[in-house]
Structures are given as structure tokens and as C-alpha cells.
Amino acid sequence: MRKKIILLGTTWPFRGGGIATFNERLAKALIENGDEVIIYTFSLQYPSFLFPGKTQMSDQPAPEGLDIRIKVNSINPFNWLKIGREIKRLKPDVLLLRYWTPFMGPCLGTIARIAQKNNHTKVIAIADNIIPHEKHFFDTILTRYFTTNCNGFITMSRTVLNDLKRFRADAPIVYTLHPLYDIFGKIVSRENALKELKLSPEFRYLLFFGFIRDYKGLDWLLEAFGDKKLRKFPVKLIVAGEFYTSSEKYLQIIKEKKLDDFVILHTDFIADSEVANYFGAADMVVQPYKSATQSGVTQIAFHYNKPMLVTNVGGLGEIIPHGKVGYVVNPGAESIADAIFDFYENDKNDFFTGNVISEKEKFSWGTMVETVEIVTDKIEKGKN
């Protein structure tokens, strides 16, 4: 049955990145399903002093075929009241919220609380995190306020599902797999990718991709890459992503481990048009996270048929079968170095790649659309 859905979350004109990319792709999947979709995005997402990167705004044109309304101010309570009343009047069947940080709890929670007073709209949150990676004393209060004002939830990690039950065990919560990120273009051959990135074909390459935050464990990876046994192989590490934390300690490790000739730093924002080249150049994608729920980077790697190395934290191990499509290792530099050594010493690339191609079939956007329908149905029937 065709539904009217308002999706409230980050999209263009804010820069791509996991959440904006996901929201735009989900909107397209819902439209393909026959639903009417309106996107409410932010006029102000973060005050500039709270944003760790260089700029929040995209320099790309608006995505085609999406009704994006730039309206929500994350720090203005009067705006929350206005948007809540506006959505209440529009009477969507579903208000779909994207929740990733307690900072957004007051804004999204207030809008949700007002919107559902029309006795028609069902509020569903897609929760990336409930317990944030970088914790603050107010997290629990803000998250409780937000979750109290939702009718149902979707999680893409069993870790988040379990965290969520501490706040709303009475509400429908459905776990589903994070869909593939399939919007960054077709697979690029290694030869063409290396040419575009001006990299030598005489070397092999590992890839660390995405915004650099302390919890993502780049320091562990750099320490691992300094392991002398890895010098046996002609392999370099590409670090592709903007620093969202101080770069000092990472640069210090590179200096101390004498890695200047083995680490390639591309630490400006990576535009969508460049993503395929980085994955095309890489043999394996490494995510040495210290804490995690799920990660969109794994879903880009699956799309580009790339083996993965992840640490056994949060939900990362849920979708990376160890020894089949890559490695799930204990947190820490030594385990990461051992896995990289095994990958090249035993020539695992072709074996893992073949398994990635078959494994990725399960990560469909159609399943995510079905999950929205399942949660909506559970809310209507009053079931958990």
C-alpha cells in the first residue's frame, strides 16, 4: 500500500558521508517502492564550533528526483515547534527519523512528539547508535527523551538493538542488515584506479577509508603497519579521509615507525566521484575500530568486491564472516599486523574476493524498505 513518508535527517546540501548518502539512497528505494517521500533536512545541523571538519556543506548539485526541504535547525527550540506542527498538519503515514547522536535528541524528539499528535503519523527511528562512541554526561537523558517520543525502531546492529532495549523494551524494534552503498559508481579496474590516483602499480595497497576519529583506531593500524615482518611485501597503506580529530598523534606514529615511504595520506574530504578509485586500488579495506555499531564503509567494500579486516568490536563481526570474506581480529596492533601478514603471505585476495561477491547478495535496499513496512505494521497492531 502506497504510503506518505517524511524522512527527517541529513541529506544534501550537507556533504555526503555515511548518513547523508544512506538517507538519499533510502529515499530513492522508498520511491521505487511506490511511496511518496518528502525529505526534511537541516538548515543548521551543527554550530560551526561543534563541527570537527573543514566544512559541512556540499559543493555538488542537488540529487535528482528527491523532494528535499531545508528547514530544520538543530539548536532552535522555536524551529522544532514550527516543524513539528508543520509535519502534524501534513499527516504523513510515517515520520522516519535518523538518530546517530544524543545531540540531536531534543530536536528530533520534540518534532516527533508534536507530529504524532495528529493520531495518524507513526514515528520510526533508524538508530545508528544509542550509546555514542564519544560519551558525555548528558547522553542518557537526551537519548531517553528522544526514544520516549518514538513508536518503533530499526537497528542495523545487534549491539544497538540491545542498547535500545534498555530505553524502550516496550516498543517494536527490528534488526536488519545495513544495505550496500551502491551509488558511488561502477567498479573501477585496479589499473585505471592507480592511474587516476597517480599510484605505482609496482606496489599493493591497503585502504583505511572515511572520516578519521579516535575511536576508528587508525593509530592501531599505523602501529601494525610498522611491524617489520610486513616489509617483506611491496605493500603500502592509503589513508583516505578527513581528520575529525587532531592529526598530531597519527603523524607522530608515522615518524617514529619510519613509515613515510609506506603510508599515503589523502586527508582531504573524499568526493563521491573519487570513491570508486580508492576501492579499486585497494586489495583489502581495513577497519581497526576501537568501538563500533555498524559501518557504512563495510557496505562500500562489499559493493566493490573488496575483502575486509575488522576488529571484533560492536557489530562489525556480524557481517564479516571470519576467514571467508576477510578477518575479524582482536582489537590491537599485533592482531591487525598478523592478519595483514597472513593475507599477503598466503595470497588470500582471490579467495576472499570470490566469497565477497556471493555474500553481498543479502544486503539489499528492498529489505530495508520491507523493514520499514514491518515496523509500521507492528506499531499499528501494538506488538513488539
C-alpha positions as CSV (number, residue, x, y, z in Angstrom):
1,M,0.0,0.0,0.0
2,R,1.4,3.4,-1.0
3,K,2.4,5.5,2.0
4,K,3.2,9.1,2.6
5,I,6.6,9.2,4.3
6,I,8.6,12.1,5.7
7,L,12.2,11.3,6.2
8,L,13.9,13.7,8.6
9,G,17.7,13.5,8.6
10,T,20.9,14.8,7.0
11,T,21.0,15.0,3.2
12,W,22.2,17.5,0.6
13,P,23.1,20.4,0.9
14,F,25.3,18.8,3.5
15,R,28.2,16.8,2.4
16,G,28.0,13.2,1.7
17,G,29.3,10.7,4.2
18,G,27.6,7.7,5.6
19,I,24.4,9.3,6.9
20,A,23.6,11.7,4.1
21,T,24.4,9.1,1.5
22,F,22.2,6.5,3.3
23,N,19.3,8.8,3.6
24,E,19.3,9.8,0.0
25,R,19.6,6.2,-1.2
26,L,16.8,5.1,1.2
27,A,14.5,7.8,-0.1
28,K,15.1,6.6,-3.7
29,A,14.3,3.0,-2.6
30,L,11.1,4.0,-0.9
31,I,10.1,6.0,-4.1
32,E,10.8,2.9,-6.2
33,N,8.5,1.0,-3.9
34,G,5.7,3.4,-4.8
35,D,5.8,5.5,-1.7
36,E,5.5,9.3,-1.6
37,V,8.7,10.7,0.1
38,I,9.5,14.2,1.4
39,I,12.8,14.8,3.0
40,Y,13.2,17.3,5.7
41,T,16.9,18.2,6.2
42,F,18.8,20.7,8.3
43,S,19.2,24.4,7.7
44,L,21.6,24.2,10.6
45,Q,23.0,20.8,11.5
46,Y,25.8,21.6,13.9
47,P,27.0,25.0,15.2
48,S,30.4,25.6,13.5
49,F,32.3,25.4,16.8
50,L,31.0,21.8,17.3
51,F,31.8,20.6,13.8
52,P,35.3,18.9,13.6
53,G,35.8,19.0,9.9
54,K,36.6,21.8,7.4
55,T,33.1,22.4,6.1
56,Q,29.7,20.8,6.5
57,M,28.4,21.9,3.1
58,S,28.4,20.0,-0.2
59,D,29.8,21.6,-3.4
60,Q,27.8,19.1,-5.5
61,P,24.4,19.8,-7.2
62,A,21.2,18.6,-5.5
63,P,20.4,14.9,-6.2
64,E,17.8,14.4,-8.9
65,G,14.3,13.1,-8.2
66,L,14.2,14.0,-4.4
67,D,11.9,16.5,-2.7
68,I,14.4,18.0,-0.2
69,R,13.2,20.7,2.1
70,I,15.9,22.6,4.0
71,K,14.1,23.5,7.2
72,V,15.3,22.0,10.5
73,N,17.5,24.0,12.9
74,S,19.1,21.6,15.4
75,I,19.6,24.2,18.2
76,N,16.5,26.4,17.9
77,P,13.5,25.2,20.0
78,F,11.1,27.6,18.3
79,N,12.0,25.9,15.0
80,W,11.4,22.5,16.5
81,L,7.9,23.6,17.4
82,K,7.2,25.0,14.0
83,I,8.5,21.9,12.1
84,G,6.6,19.6,14.5
85,R,3.3,21.4,13.8
86,E,4.0,21.5,10.1
87,I,4.6,17.8,9.9
88,K,1.5,17.2,12.1
89,R,-0.6,19.1,9.5
90,L,0.9,17.2,6.6
91,K,-0.2,13.9,8.3
92,P,2.4,11.5,6.8
93,D,1.7,7.9,7.5
94,V,5.3,7.5,8.7
95,L,7.8,10.0,10.1
96,L,11.2,8.3,9.6
97,L,13.9,9.8,11.8
98,R,17.7,9.1,11.6
99,Y,19.3,9.0,15.0
100,W,23.0,8.9,15.4
101,T,24.0,11.2,18.3
102,P,22.3,12.4,21.6
103,F,23.0,15.9,20.5
104,M,20.0,15.5,18.1
105,G,17.7,14.1,20.8
106,P,16.0,17.3,21.9
107,C,15.4,18.5,18.3
108,L,14.2,15.2,16.8
109,G,12.3,14.1,20.0
110,T,10.3,17.4,20.1
111,I,9.4,17.3,16.4
112,A,8.3,13.6,16.8
113,R,6.3,14.4,19.9
114,I,4.3,17.1,18.2
115,A,3.9,15.4,14.8
116,Q,2.2,12.3,16.2
117,K,-0.5,14.3,17.9
118,N,-2.5,14.1,14.7
119,N,-3.3,10.5,15.8
120,H,-2.2,9.2,12.4
121,T,1.6,9.5,12.0
122,K,3.8,6.7,13.2
123,V,7.3,7.7,14.2
124,I,10.0,5.3,13.4
125,A,13.7,5.9,14.2
126,I,16.6,4.3,12.3
127,A,19.1,4.2,15.1
128,D,22.8,4.1,14.2
129,N,23.9,4.5,17.7
130,I,22.2,4.6,21.1
131,I,25.3,4.6,23.3
132,P,27.7,7.0,21.4
133,H,31.3,6.3,20.7
134,E,32.4,9.5,22.3
135,K,30.5,9.7,25.6
136,H,29.2,12.7,27.5
137,F,27.4,13.0,30.9
138,F,24.1,14.1,29.2
139,D,23.9,11.2,26.7
140,T,21.4,9.1,28.7
141,I,19.0,12.0,29.4
142,L,18.9,13.2,25.8
143,T,18.6,9.7,24.3
144,R,15.8,8.8,26.8
145,Y,13.9,11.9,25.7
146,F,14.2,11.0,22.1
147,T,13.3,7.3,22.4
148,T,10.3,8.1,24.5
149,N,8.8,10.1,21.6
150,C,9.2,7.3,19.0
151,N,6.7,4.5,18.3
152,G,9.2,2.0,16.8
153,F,12.8,1.4,15.8
154,I,15.1,-0.1,13.2
155,T,18.7,-1.0,14.0
156,M,21.4,-2.3,11.8
157,S,23.5,-3.8,14.6
158,R,22.5,-6.3,17.3
159,T,24.7,-4.2,19.7
160,V,22.4,-1.2,19.1
161,L,19.3,-3.3,19.4
162,N,20.4,-4.5,22.8
163,D,21.3,-0.9,23.9
164,L,17.9,0.3,22.7
165,K,16.1,-2.3,24.8
166,R,17.5,-0.5,27.9
167,F,15.4,2.5,26.9
168,R,12.4,1.1,25.1
169,A,11.8,-2.6,25.6
170,D,8.1,-1.9,25.2
171,A,8.4,-0.7,21.6
172,P,8.8,-2.7,18.3
173,I,12.4,-2.9,17.4
174,V,13.5,-4.7,14.3
175,Y,17.1,-5.6,13.3
176,T,18.1,-5.7,9.6
177,L,21.3,-5.6,7.7
178,H,22.8,-2.4,6.5
179,P,22.2,-2.2,2.7
180,L,25.0,-1.8,0.2
181,Y,26.3,1.6,-0.7
182,D,25.8,1.3,-4.5
183,I,25.7,4.9,-5.5
184,F,29.4,5.7,-5.9
185,G,29.7,4.4,-9.4
186,K,30.8,1.2,-11.1
187,I,33.8,-1.0,-10.2
188,V,37.0,0.5,-11.5
189,S,39.9,-1.7,-12.6
190,R,43.0,-1.7,-10.5
191,E,45.0,-0.3,-13.4
192,N,42.6,2.6,-14.0
193,A,42.3,3.4,-10.3
194,L,46.0,3.5,-9.8
195,K,46.4,5.8,-12.8
196,E,43.7,8.2,-11.5
197,L,45.3,8.3,-8.1
198,K,48.8,8.5,-9.5
199,L,50.0,5.4,-7.6
200,S,52.6,3.0,-8.7
201,P,51.4,-0.5,-10.0
202,E,54.6,-2.0,-8.5
203,F,53.0,-1.9,-5.0
204,R,50.0,-3.4,-3.4
205,Y,47.7,-1.2,-1.3
206,L,45.5,-1.5,1.8
207,L,42.8,1.1,2.4
208,F,41.7,2.9,5.5
209,F,38.7,5.0,4.4
210,G,36.4,7.6,6.0
211,F,36.4,10.4,8.5
212,I,39.3,9.9,11.0
213,R,38.1,9.9,14.6
214,D,40.0,8.5,17.5
215,Y,37.6,5.6,18.0
216,K,38.3,4.3,14.5
217,G,41.7,3.0,15.6
218,L,44.0,4.4,12.9
219,D,46.7,4.6,15.5
220,W,46.5,0.8,15.9
221,L,46.7,0.3,12.2
222,L,49.7,2.6,11.8
223,E,51.5,0.7,14.7
224,A,50.6,-2.6,13.0
225,F,51.9,-1.3,9.7
226,G,55.2,-0.6,11.3
227,D,55.7,-4.3,12.1
228,K,58.9,-5.3,10.4
229,K,57.5,-8.6,9.1
230,L,55.3,-6.6,6.7
231,R,58.3,-5.1,5.0
232,K,58.6,-8.5,3.2
233,F,55.8,-7.4,0.9
234,P,55.6,-4.4,-1.5
235,V,52.5,-3.0,0.2
236,K,51.5,0.5,1.2
237,L,48.7,1.9,3.2
238,I,46.3,4.5,1.8
239,V,44.6,6.7,4.4
240,A,41.7,8.4,2.6
241,G,39.5,10.7,4.7
242,E,39.4,14.0,6.5
243,F,40.7,14.3,10.1
244,Y,37.9,14.9,12.5
245,T,40.4,14.9,15.4
246,S,43.9,16.2,15.8
247,S,46.3,14.7,13.3
248,E,49.3,15.1,15.6
249,K,49.5,11.6,17.2
250,Y,49.0,9.8,13.9
251,L,51.8,11.8,12.2
252,Q,54.0,11.1,15.2
253,I,53.5,7.3,14.8
254,I,54.3,7.6,11.1
255,K,57.5,9.4,12.1
256,E,58.5,7.1,14.9
257,K,57.9,3.9,12.9
258,K,59.6,5.4,9.8
259,L,56.5,4.9,7.7
260,D,56.8,7.9,5.4
261,D,57.5,5.8,2.4
262,F,54.8,3.3,3.2
263,V,51.8,5.4,4.2
264,I,49.9,7.6,1.7
265,L,47.8,10.3,3.3
266,H,44.9,11.7,1.3
267,T,43.3,13.5,4.2
268,D,41.1,16.0,2.4
269,F,37.3,15.2,2.1
270,I,36.9,12.4,-0.5
271,A,34.3,13.4,-3.0
272,D,31.7,10.8,-4.1
273,S,33.2,10.8,-7.6
274,E,36.6,9.7,-6.2
275,V,35.3,6.8,-4.0
276,A,35.5,4.1,-6.7
277,N,39.1,4.8,-7.4
278,Y,40.2,4.3,-3.8
279,F,38.4,1.0,-3.5
280,G,39.6,0.0,-7.0
281,A,43.2,0.5,-6.0
282,A,42.9,-1.5,-2.7
283,D,43.5,-5.2,-2.1
284,M,41.7,-5.1,1.3
285,V,39.8,-2.5,3.4
286,V,41.0,-2.2,7.0
287,Q,38.7,-1.0,9.8
288,P,40.6,-1.3,13.0
289,Y,37.9,0.3,15.2
290,K,38.1,0.6,19.0
291,S,34.3,0.8,19.3
292,A,31.6,0.4,16.6
293,T,28.0,-0.4,16.0
294,Q,27.9,-0.9,12.2
295,S,29.8,0.9,9.5
296,G,28.9,2.1,6.1
297,V,32.5,1.6,4.9
298,T,31.9,-2.2,5.0
299,Q,28.9,-1.8,2.7
300,I,31.0,0.2,0.2
301,A,33.7,-2.5,0.3
302,F,31.1,-5.2,-0.3
303,H,29.8,-3.2,-3.3
304,Y,33.3,-3.0,-4.8
305,N,34.0,-6.7,-4.0
306,K,36.8,-6.0,-1.5
307,P,37.9,-8.2,1.3
308,M,37.9,-6.6,4.8
309,L,39.8,-6.7,8.0
310,V,37.8,-5.5,11.0
311,T,38.3,-5.6,14.8
312,N,35.9,-7.7,16.8
313,V,34.0,-4.8,18.4
314,G,30.3,-3.8,18.3
315,G,28.5,-5.1,15.2
316,L,31.4,-5.3,12.8
317,G,31.8,-9.0,13.1
318,E,28.2,-9.7,12.4
319,I,28.5,-9.2,8.7
320,I,32.2,-10.1,8.0
321,P,32.4,-13.9,8.2
322,H,35.9,-14.5,9.5
323,G,38.1,-16.5,7.2
324,K,35.5,-16.2,4.4
325,V,35.4,-12.6,3.2
326,G,38.2,-11.3,5.4
327,Y,39.4,-11.2,9.0
328,V,37.7,-10.4,12.3
329,V,40.6,-9.9,14.8
330,N,41.1,-9.0,18.4
331,P,41.5,-5.3,19.0
332,G,45.1,-4.1,18.9
333,A,48.1,-3.6,16.6
334,E,49.6,-7.1,16.9
335,S,46.4,-8.9,15.7
336,I,46.0,-6.5,12.9
337,A,49.6,-7.0,11.7
338,D,49.2,-10.8,11.9
339,A,46.1,-10.7,9.7
340,I,47.8,-8.4,7.1
341,F,50.8,-10.7,7.0
342,D,48.5,-13.8,6.5
343,F,46.6,-12.0,3.7
344,Y,49.7,-11.5,1.6
345,E,51.8,-14.4,2.7
346,N,49.0,-16.9,1.8
347,D,47.7,-14.9,-1.1
348,K,44.1,-14.8,0.1
349,N,42.9,-12.0,-2.2
350,D,41.2,-14.1,-4.9
351,F,39.6,-16.5,-2.3
352,F,38.2,-13.7,-0.2
353,T,37.0,-11.7,-3.2
354,G,35.0,-14.6,-4.6
355,N,33.3,-15.0,-1.3
356,V,32.5,-11.3,-1.0
357,I,30.7,-11.4,-4.4
358,S,28.4,-14.2,-3.2
359,E,28.0,-12.9,0.3
360,K,26.9,-9.4,-0.7
361,E,23.6,-10.6,-2.3
362,K,21.9,-10.4,1.1
363,F,22.4,-6.6,1.6
364,S,19.5,-5.1,-0.4
365,W,17.7,-1.8,-0.2
366,G,14.5,-3.7,-0.8
367,T,15.0,-5.5,2.6
368,M,15.3,-2.1,4.3
369,V,12.1,-0.9,2.7
370,E,10.3,-4.1,3.9
371,T,11.7,-3.5,7.4
372,V,10.0,0.0,7.5
373,E,6.8,-1.7,6.5
374,I,7.2,-4.4,9.1
375,V,7.8,-1.9,11.9
376,T,4.8,0.2,10.8
377,D,2.6,-2.8,10.9
378,K,3.8,-3.8,14.4
379,I,3.1,-0.3,15.6
380,E,-0.4,-0.4,14.2
381,K,-1.1,-3.8,15.8
382,G,0.5,-2.8,19.1
383,K,3.1,-5.6,19.0
384,N,6.8,-5.7,20.0
